[in-house]
Amino acid sequence: MENRLYTVLSCLWRNTVLKYYRGYLKNKELKYWEERIKHFGWKNRNKTFYVIRRRDAYCGIFSIYMTTLARIDEALKNGFIPVVDMQNSFNIYLNKKKIGKENAWEYYFEQPMGYTLSDINKSKNVIIGSGAVPQMFPYLDVSFLLGKTGDFEYWKVLAKKYLRINDKVKKYAEKERNRLFSKDEKILGVKCRGTDYIKECPKNHPIQPGISEIINESERIFKEYNCNKIFLVTEDREYYEAFQKKVWRSIGDI
């Protein structure tokens, strides 16, 4: 009798209370990521700020880069001031203890128009943007990169103006460049994605050529521009060893 009662109560819990609670959490999350208008105070009455967010907490930094660029474009066309928010929700670039305290976007980039989240927390007109991926953004396929689609230059100018790397990152990059190479050296940079990226072929992601084609093209450019060294970035040992065998005099370890 007790076992039957326990079974009935368990089924009741799963099919009513637990199901309702899960639905409540899901609806709460969906609502959080919807676009909405907020009035935090009376400052900046003649300005409208647009807060750019991204719901996918595990996406790569340059995926965020491209979708943020698209949101900046939308904001500017509507007369809004874009402000990027990677502070108020979990993302892989922000320590959980720092959620709500630090903006991970500002670890790498300046804010598009100089306004930060602190600047707008008492502003009258603030649009909290949707966390969804925008319908239109610069998709990096071959046709786009070769300028065949006709809009590469447009996005390039926009990115140069509004997606600026901050001074801390610039100084670090310059310091490392000086540590690794002399100023008169010409360096060919090669980035090879491997392992899970190649094997799993993630949806809507362009996949790079095979290792033989990459090496052949690298050698061609290396000779054409009279380069001295190759700066290879890869997490795949097979790619690394293939480059060592083919162009071992020009590649080193970090």
N, C-alpha and C positions, 0 to 999 in steps of 0.2 A: 504493500500500500504506500509506504513512504517513498519507494523508488518511483512509482507511478506519479506521485505528487511532484517529486523532484523533476521528472521528465516534463510534465505539463508546465510547471513554473519556468523551466529552462526555455521551452518553446515559446512561452508567452513573453519572456524577457527578450529573446532574439527577434521575435516577429513584431513586437510593439515598441517597447522602451528603447532597446538598442538601435532598432531600425530608425525610429524617430530621431534619436540623438545624432546618429550618423548623417541623416538628412539635414538636420539643423546645422551641423558643422559645415557640411558641403555648401548649403545656401549662404551661410555666413561668409565663407571664403569667397564665393562667387560675387557676393555683394561688395566685399572689400575691394575686389579688383575691378569693379565697374567704375566708369568715369562719373565724377560727381563734382558739384560746385560747393565750395566752402567759403565762409566768411570768418576769418580769424581775428579781425579787428577793423580799424578805420584808416590804417596807413596805406599809402600808395593808391589812393582812390582812382587816379587816372590811368592805372596800369592793371593789366590782367596777366597773371602768371599761370603757366601751364607746367604741371609737375609730371615729369616723364618717369614711368616705372616699367618694370619687366617682371611678369609673373613667374617665368621659368627660372628657378633659382640655381639650376645646374648648368646653364648654357655657357659657352665660351665667351671670353671678353670681347672678341671681335664680332661675335653674333650680336652682343649687346651694343657694340660700336655702330653696327649697320642699322639696327632697328632704332637706336637713339637718334641717329642722323635723320632717319625718316620722320620721327616724331618732331624733331627740331624744324624740319621743313614744313610740316603741318602747322606747327605753332606760329611760325613766322608768317605764313600765308594768311593766318587768321588774326594777325596783329597781336599775338600773345608773346610773353617773354618765357622762354623755356628754362626750366630748372630740373636737373637730373637727380632723382632720388634712389640711391642704393643704400639707404640708411634705415628705413622704417619697416623693412621686412627681411627675412632670411635670404641670403645669397652666399655662394661659396667663396666670395671674396671678403666677407665680413665675419669676424669672430662673433659667435652668438652672444657673448657678453657685451659686445659693443653695438648691438642692434638698438637703434633709437638714439645713439650717442655719436657715432661717426659715420660719415658718408663714404662708402667704398669707392664711389666714382672719383672722388677727390684724391684718392691714393695715386691715381694715374693721370687724370685730366683736370683742367680748369672747368669751371661752370661756363656754359655757352656764352652767356651775356654778363657774367660777373656776379649775378645774384645767387645767393646760397639759400638753403632751406631756412636758416636762421633769419635771413633778411625778409622772408615772406610769412613768418609765423604770426604776424600781427596785421597782415594785409587784408584788404577788403575783398578783392576779387582773385580767387585762386581756384583753378580747375585741377582737380586730382585726376590725372589721365588714366585711361584703361591700362591694365597690365598685359593686354593681348598684343601679339605681334601685328604691326600695321600691315595693311594689304599691299601697300606700295613701299618698297625699299630697295636699295641697290643690291641686286643679286649678282654675286661675283662669278658668273659663268664666262667662258672664253669670249663670246661675242661682246659682252659688256666690257671686259678688260681691253679688248682690241679696238674699242670705240665704234663697233659696228651698229650698236643700238641707238647711238646718237645722244646718249645722256650721261656718258662717263664724265665729260668735262664739267657738267652741271653739278654732279655730286662731289667731284673733286674740289671745286671752288668752295662749296658749302662746307665740306669737311675741314678744309684748311682754315676757314674762318671761324668755325664754331666748335670743332673737336680738337682742341689744343692740348698737347701734352704739358703737364705742369713742370715747373722749374726743377723740382726735386728729382723727377725721373730723367729729365734732360741732363742734369749734372751727373747723375749716376751712370747713364749711358756713355757720356763723354769720358768719365773717369775709367770705365771698363775698356772703352775703345783705346785709350792711351796706354792702358796696362797691357793689353793684348797685342796691339799693333803699333808700329811707328807711323808717324804722320804722312810719310811719303809713300806708304804702301797702298796698293789698289786691291781691295778685298771684294771677292765675289761671295755674296750671301746666298745660301741654299737652305730652304726649309722643307723637310720631308716628314710628312705624317706617316705613321706606320701602325703596327700592332692592331688594336681593335678598330681603328678608323678605317683601315684598308679591308680587314676581314669582315667586319659587320656592315660596312657600307651604309652609314646612317642616312635616313630618309631626308631628301631635299638638300643633301650636301654634295658639292662637286668632289669627285674623286680624282686624285692626281695620277699622272702616268706611271708606268712601271719603272723599276730602278734603272734598267738599261737606258731607257729614253731620257730619264733625268740626268744620268751621268753623261750621256752623249751631248745633251744640250748644254750642260754645265761646262764641259770641255770646250765646246764651240764658243761660248760667251767668254770663258776664261782667256782663250787665245785672242779673240777679236778685240777685247778691251785691255790686253796686256796686263792681266791681273797677276799679283804676286802670291796670294793665298786664297784659300776657300774657308769661309766661316760656315760650317755645317751645323744645323740645328735639327736633331732627330732623337726620338726616344726608342728607335728600333735598331738593335745591334746589327741586324742583317744589312741594313742600309749603310750604317757606319762602316762596317768591315768592307763592303763593296766599294765605297769611296776610297778607303785606305789602299786597297789593292790597285785601284785604277789611277788615282792621283795622289799617292802617298807623300810625295815631296812637298805638297802644298797644303796638307791638312794637319792640324795639330789637336791636342787635347786640352780641355779646360778642367 
